[in-house]
Amino acid sequence: MSDMGSFREAVIAWAAGGPGGPARELAARLPVRAAVLLEGPSDVAAVAALAARRGRDLADEGVCVLPMGGAMSVGRFVRILGPAGLGLRLTGLCDERERPFYARALDAESTARTDFFVCAADLEDELIRALGVARVEELVRDEGDERALQTFLRQPAQQGRTSQQQLRRFLGTKKGRKIHYGRVLVEALDAGQVPAPLDGLLAGV
């Protein structure tokens, strides 16, 4: 595991109630300047894929990309990484419906240097809208998941939903699928198709 990977794991353990010493020691030794707070590993995969496309190594730049395990954890991460903790610049993505969790966490740390970008539903929804349903369906076929998609679409619960809603739900139906397609969808974007929240995040960090 890289030094930044060790720092990330130490921060996650600290946020879960473990000791803060290991994260503090690594932060003092590494050139960590910013933390990107994301809800889960599929968002991490998408951010990493876009950074790689743009020729950037965020870890080498002193940027730690962190999956928080859900929006309700943001308060803990802001406390330990912001002014009261390690004093890092904080940025990240959040879903519109989760905005109140972020607002409360950031209000509590009013001096934190933050810049969060809001996705209308979630990042997968942003990516599907950017690429278009037909292109995403083509990518699903290319990845060998067409049969699984067709089986999913025949389920009664999917009737009456839009194609975009169905695809978004499909990506979350199997463990690891959202992570896989977080990378696949980003790699398929044309330069001008990158969703504004994701583009803003990378441009500002």
Buried (B, 14 or more C-beta within 10 A) or exposed (E): EEEBEBBBBBBBBBBEEEEBEBBBEBBEEBEBEBBBBBBBBBBBBBBBBBBBBEEBEBBEEBBBBBBBBEBEBBBBBBBBBBBEBBBBBBBBBBBEEBEEBBEEBBEEBEEBEBEBBBBEBBBBBBBBBBBEBEBBBBBBEEBEBEEBBEEBBEEEEBEEEEBBBBBBBBBEEEEEBBBBBBBBBBEBBEEEBBBEBBBBBBEEB
